[in-house]
Amino acid sequence: MDLHDEFEVPLPVAEAWAALTDIEKITPCLPGIWLLEVEGEKYQGVVKVKVGPVTVWYEGIAGYLLLDADAHKAVLKAEGGEIRGHGKGTALVTATLSPSARGTNVQVVTVLSIDGRLAQFANGVIAAVSRNLMAEFAENLELTVLASPDAATAEPVVETEITEDADKAPAEA
């Protein structure tokens, strides 16, 4: 399944690139994702996903396959398995940054492959979850990492659970 998302950040492309490719700095902004360990260029973490009545926890590893600072393009591969179950998931996330009137436009294309309990849900529900996740990430990012040097250590202030509620806007601060 291919998911397409987009958001803007109020920074020039070079500054946005530096912030968005710093996994350790941006992970706290990603709803439902926790970084457990960093070993070289590999990042081990946990992801909590709730879709309808089903909540699934995945544990896995992520790492960059491509970091092209000149083209402002990054490709990250994440793969993991259910902590309690047999399901697996793989995400190939490609982010491309370009100048915009507000600063930087970030286009994100995720090629997602899942099996197990979450695979039963329609692509539309999973796409809605992705949209909500990206909106919350962008808001958290602006309120913390991109706000000021002092804010980089602040905790995100919006909801940190991934849910299927596609009609609800991300939680407000």
Secondary structure, 3 states (H helix, E strand, C coil): CEEEEEEEECCCHHHHHHHHCCHHHHHHHCCCEEEEEEECCEEEEEEEEEECCEEEEEEEEEEEEEEECCCCEEEEEEEEEECCCCCEEEEEEEEEEEECCCCEEEEEEEEEEECCHHHHCCHHHHHHHHHHHHHHHHHHHHHCCCCCCHHHHCCCCCCCCECCCCCCCCCCC
